[in-house]
Amino acid sequence: MKIIKEYKKPINIINDVNIFIKENYYTDSFGDQWNKFSKTQIDNKINSHSYERFFNETGLGKKDFSNKNILEIGSGAGRFTNIMLDHTEGNIYSVDSSNSVFANYKNNKKHINERLYLYKASIYDLPFEKSQFDIVICFGVLQHTPDIKKSIKCLCEQVKKNGLLIIDFYPYNGFWTLINAKYILRPLTKKMSVKSLEKFFKNKINILIKIYFFLEKLKLGFLNRFLPIPDIKKTIPINVGQKLLREMVLLDTIDMFSPKFDKPQKIKKIKNLIFDHNFSIIFAGKIKYNSFISTVIRGKKN
Ligand SMILES: C[S@@+](CC[C@H](N)C(=O)[O-])C[C@H]1O[C@@H](n2cnc3c(N)ncnc32)[C@H](O)[C@@H]1O
């Protein structure tokens, strides 16, 4: 049962998704991306990457979610929504400003309006009254928002006293971070549609993956930053079979090039912004699990 109070009504309800935002938002490309690749990152029998990432980043156990109200901002196709629904007993309020909410609906509809409530809304204009959530989660979103300071403020406002805010984001590790095919090509590619990017990369992905592993083998992996694909070993579970690996690389390539905003952030800056909203910082830094590294901040509201 929904117990979180909302202060405004949706402009529409489609597929049980509460709609608070119209088309033509800066995140529209994400809607196309996550509906095209709606299942690609959802865990399955051979791939538990989202599960590993979720529990390593939150640092919480399954029982910590029992009877808690959790707000997820920027859910994409709902891979973490799926983990929370399958492995915890929390009530999940999941928000995204793009049509990816419909991919989330497709992936998680068996829990809709029982333990899952879906919203198409922006972090900047959430329909909830403030300070209600036990846990607010925001993974892979911050760098894609236009006003980082305001995004942090909006997240912090949703957390109740003694509640947790847990975020991850792309870190800025010095000027070297931006010397990368992604940031060199983005001024051009962010104007392209998901469809055009997919068409352009689809038949080049296999060869790009081969070059990537060839350079790794030659111990020249540092050159891979100039390939227009993600750093596969650090971001993608490679033991998922050829077909899924190829699909994951294509998805992450589009995810690199299509968003309107992509600004890696300094840990210290984000930590201070959260601290300024009356939070104690429980953890701020890098978390290593398997071959992956995530940049995570966990704060508790005083
Ligand atoms: C890279 S995806 C991450 C999706 C998911 N959290 C994951 O890690 O798989 C970023 C998501 O944040 C959403 N997003 C970006 N800006 C937003 C905003 N202002 N309000 C709500 N969602 C936003 C996008 O629509 C997109 O689905």
The ligand as an SDF file (V2000), in Angstrom:
LIG
                    3D

 27 29  0  0  0  0  0  0  0  0999 V2000
   22.6490    6.1930  -17.2300 C   0  0  0  0  0  0  0  0  0  0  0  0
   20.9790    6.0050  -16.8410 S   0  0  0  0  0  0  0  0  0  0  0  0
   21.0820    5.0460  -15.3530 C   0  0  0  0  0  0  0  0  0  0  0  0
   19.8870    4.1560  -15.1590 C   0  0  0  0  0  0  0  0  0  0  0  0
   19.9630    3.2030  -13.9590 C   0  0  0  0  0  0  0  0  0  0  0  0
   20.0660    3.9060  -12.7030 N   0  0  0  0  0  0  0  0  0  0  0  0
   21.1040    2.2450  -14.1400 C   0  0  0  0  0  0  0  0  0  0  0  0
   22.1700    2.4860  -13.5590 O   0  0  0  0  0  0  0  0  0  0  0  0
   20.9430    1.3050  -14.8980 O   0  0  0  0  0  0  0  0  0  0  0  0
   20.5260    7.6030  -16.1870 C   0  0  0  0  0  0  0  0  0  0  0  0
   19.0150    7.7650  -15.9790 C   0  0  0  0  0  0  0  0  0  0  0  0
   18.7950    8.9770  -15.2510 O   0  0  0  0  0  0  0  0  0  0  0  0
   17.6360    9.5900  -15.7620 C   0  0  0  0  0  0  0  0  0  0  0  0
   17.6680   11.0250  -15.4390 N   0  0  0  0  0  0  0  0  0  0  0  0
   18.5490   11.9500  -15.8780 C   0  0  0  0  0  0  0  0  0  0  0  0
   18.2020   13.1770  -15.4340 N   0  0  0  0  0  0  0  0  0  0  0  0
   17.0820   13.0000  -14.6810 C   0  0  0  0  0  0  0  0  0  0  0  0
   16.2380   13.8870  -13.9540 C   0  0  0  0  0  0  0  0  0  0  0  0
   16.4250   15.2160  -13.9590 N   0  0  0  0  0  0  0  0  0  0  0  0
   15.2120   13.3720  -13.2570 N   0  0  0  0  0  0  0  0  0  0  0  0
   14.9710   12.0250  -13.2630 C   0  0  0  0  0  0  0  0  0  0  0  0
   15.7180   11.1430  -13.9580 N   0  0  0  0  0  0  0  0  0  0  0  0
   16.7590   11.6270  -14.6620 C   0  0  0  0  0  0  0  0  0  0  0  0
   17.6860    9.3020  -17.2510 C   0  0  0  0  0  0  0  0  0  0  0  0
   16.4450    9.4430  -17.8900 O   0  0  0  0  0  0  0  0  0  0  0  0
   18.2530    7.8960  -17.2960 C   0  0  0  0  0  0  0  0  0  0  0  0
   17.2500    6.9100  -17.3950 O   0  0  0  0  0  0  0  0  0  0  0  0
  1  2  1  0
  2  3  1  0
  2 10  1  0
  3  4  1  0
  4  5  1  0
  5  6  1  0
  5  7  1  0
  7  8  2  0
  7  9  1  0
 10 11  1  0
 11 12  1  0
 11 26  1  0
 12 13  1  0
 13 14  1  0
 13 24  1  0
 14 15  1  0
 14 23  1  0
 15 16  2  0
 16 17  1  0
 17 18  1  0
 17 23  2  0
 18 19  1  0
 18 20  2  0
 20 21  1  0
 21 22  2  0
 22 23  1  0
 24 25  1  0
 24 26  1  0
 26 27  1  0
M  CHG  2   2   1   9  -1
M  END
$$$$
